[in-house]
Amino acid sequence: MKRIFLVMLVLIGLISIGIMWAVSTGTVKNVASDENASIKKKDELRKKLPVLIDKLKIAKGKDKILIIRDLGYSEDERAIPLLIGIIKDKGEDIKNKRESITALANMKEKKQFIPVLKEAFKDDKLKVISGYTLCVLEENENTLPFLEQYAKDGHPEVLFYKDSNNKKKYFNENQAKEIYINMLYTKNDDINARVATYLLDMGENDKARQVVFKIAKDTKTIGSERGRIMTYVIYVLEKIGDKESIDVLYEILTNENSRLIKDQAEMALSKLNRQDLIGQYKLNEIQKK
């Protein structure tokens, strides 16, 4: 069975695994451990499914969302009618409907609920999550064009999902790359930075480099938004790791006011074996005092 875990539609970080990361013995063991833990949790949830069903009848708010999520994690087909019922219920909270759609993506018997998802796709409040889920389930004939336009409108993360091995899967990689390239240099640095990480993963190093160089130099963002954007920027610079990227990392370390951003830049330089630059920065800081 192909186990699928949906990517959240709003993401702070979408970092690829990387070749060295994937082949390391320790990481492989961690993945196996996570998989075993997932199987154990699934078995436990299946055993207590009747209890979950009873709780679902009276649950509200966050408790109900967590129960719906557990029904999805269980991958138990007995939960399908319940999830369908929530989606079809006109009086049900929209958050619960969306969570139920996501939960259905884990179920094997697609024929039972694909028509329900296609009907939900007609609802503007459920259009994105149902269209995305249909694409993940490879029922994307009518929904992928919508998602591609939605990506162009500022949501680039909807063009892929991560499979059970945490590997990024594009619905149409060539089309996604074209969309990302055309999205570069918007007025929104957060979108630009995220797109740069996706293009880097696709092998478009030069385009990714140019974008993050510009962001590092020109961005006027502040606070947590700046921190998030610079996290993407530093990630790209570290992965490219050429002289120009290292120079920009050093500028970030030297000029940024945020301690968090400085620490990220210092860590990236350390991974690139540029302790000499870190030492020079610290010496300069001492001399300023």
N, C-alpha and C positions, 0 to 999 in steps of 0.2 A: 504494500500500500504506500502511495506517495503522500507522506505527511507534509502538510503545508502550514506555515506560520505567516500570517499577513504582516506586512510592514505597516506601522502606523502612518497615517497620512501626514501628520506633522512631525518632523524629526529634527532633533537637535544635531545629531551626528550620524552620517552614513559612511562608515569607514570600512573599506574592503579588507578581507582577511590578509591577503599578501602571500606570496609563494613561500617565503622563509617561515612565516608564522604557521602556515598550514602543514608543512612537512616536519616541523620540530616534534620530537618525541613527546615532550611534555604537553604540548598543545593537543596532540592526538589523544593522549590519555585523558585530558580535560574534556574533550569533545565526547569521548566514550563514556566518561563519568556522567556528563550532562545527559547523554542519551539514556543511560541506565536509570538516572533519576527521573527522567521524563516518563519512561515506561512504567516505573514503579508508581508514579503519581497517577498515571492513566488507569492502572489496575485498581488503585485505591478508590478513585472517583467512580469507576464502574461498579464497584462493590456497594458504594453508598448512594448509587443513583436514586433509589426510591426515596431516600431521605432528602436529597437535593430537590427532587420533584415536589415533595411536600413543602419544603421551605420556600420554593419558588412561588407557591400559591399565595403566600402572605408577605413575602419580602418586598421591600421598597427601597428606592434610592440606590446608594452604593452597594448595599447588601444584595440587591437583585442583580445588579451588573456583575458582581463577583460570582454569583451562582450561575448566571448565563455563561460566563467565561469558563467556569469549571465544566459545564455541560459540553462546551466545545473541546476542552482539553481531554475529556473522557473519550472522545471519538466514538461514543456509543450511539448506535443508530436509533435506540429507543428515545433519544432526546430530540430527534429531528422533528416530530410532530409538535412538540412543545415550542421549539424555536420558530417553526413556521407560524404557529398560532400567535406568537408575540408580534411577528412581522405583519401579519394580516389584521391584527386588532387595531381598529381605527382610534380607539381610546388610549392606546399604549403610548408611553413616553418615547419620544424619538430616540433618546440615548439607548434605551433598551432594544429598540428595533435595530439600530446600527450594530450593537454588540451581538445581537442574535445572528445578523448576516455574517459577521466576522466568524462567529462560532461555527456556522454551517460549513465554512471553508475547510474545516478539519474532517468532515464526514466523507465516507467513501461512496455512499449511494447517492451520487449527484442527481440521478433522474428524479428523485423524490422532491428535490427543492430547486432545481434550475428554473422551472417555470415561475416559481415564487420570486426568485431573484430578478428575473426578466420583468416581472410585473412591478417589482419595487423600483426598477430602473426608470420607470415612468414617473415616479414621485420625485420632485425636485429636491426634497429634503433627504432622500435616500439614494439619489442618482450617483453620487461619487462613490460611496462605499459599495453599493451593489454592482456598479459598473466595474470597479476595481476587482471585486471578488470574482465576478464572471470572467474577467481576464486571467486572473490567477488560475481559475479552473478551466482555462482554455476554451471558454465560450465567449470569444471576443469579437465575433464578426461585426456586430453592431455597436459594441461598447468601446472598442479601442480608439476609433476616431474621436469619440467624445473625450476620452482620457488624454489623448494627444493635444487636443485643444485646451483642456483644463491645465495641462502642463505648461503650455505656451502662455497661459494667463497668470503664471507665477507659482505653479505647483509642480516643479520638475520631478519630485520624488514618486509620482504616481505611475511612472513608466516602467517600474521594476518591482520585484518582491524578493525576499530571501527565502530560499528553500530550507529544508530540514537540516541541511549541512551548513547553514548560514552563508550560502553562496548566492550572490546577486544574480537574478535572472531577469533579463529584459523581455518584454512582450514582443518588441521588434527593435533589436539593438541598432541596426543601421538607421532606422527612422528616429530613434531616440537620440542618437549622436547628432544627426542633422538638426533636430529641434534644440538640443543643448547649445550647439555652435551658434545658432541664430538667436539664442537667448542671452548671449554674452554681452556685457557692457550695458545692462539695464541701469535704471536709476536706483535700483535696490541692491545694495552690496551684499545683503544676506543671500539673495537669490544667486548673484554672481559667484559668490564664494562656494555655495553648494554645488552649482553647476561645474565649477572648476574641479571639485573633487571627483565628480562623475566622469568628466572628460579625462582626468588623470587615470582613472581606473580603466578607461577605454583605450589608453595608449596615446592620447592627444596631449603629450607633455608640454609642447611649446605653447599651445593655446591656454592650457591651465596655468602655466608659468606667467604668461603675459597678464592674465586677469589678476592673479594674486599680487603680482608686483604693483599693479595699479592700485589695488585696494589698500595694500600696506602703505603706499605713499599718500593716497588721497582721501581715504575714508574719513568722514566727519562724525561717524556714529560714536555713541558714548555708552557707558554703563554696561549692563548685562548683554545688550545687543552687540556692542563692540567686542566683548569677550567671546561671544559665540562666533562671530565672524572671524576674529583673529585665530580661533581654534582651527577653523577650516584652512585659513591662510598658512598657518604654521605646519599643518599636516602636509599640504601640497609642497611647501618649500623643503621640508625634511625628506619627503619621498623622492623629489628630484635631486636634491643634494649637490648640485653643481656649484661652482664658485659664486656665480651671481646670486643664487638662492641662499647660500651661506652668508653672503654680504648683507642681504636683506634681513635674515634672521638676527644678525649682529646689530643691525639698526633697530630692530624691534626690541631686542634686549636692552639696548642703550637708551632708547627714546620713549618707550611706553611708560605710562604712569602706573598702570595696573600691575600689582605684584603677581597676580595670577597669570597674566599674559607674559610677563617677564620670565616667570618660572617655566612656562611652556616653551618659550624660545630657548631658554638655557638647556632644558632637557633635550630639545631637538639638536642643538649644537653638540651636546654631550654624546648623543647617539651617532652623530657624524664624526666623532673623534676630534672635535675642535675645542679641546680643553684650553688650548692657548688663547683663544678668543674669550672664553669665559674668564680665564685668569686676568686678561687685559682689562675686561670690563670691571672686575672686582677691584683691581688695582686703581683704576680711574675713580671708582666710587670712594675708595679710602682717601685718595688725594683731594677729593672735593670737600672732605670734612675738616 
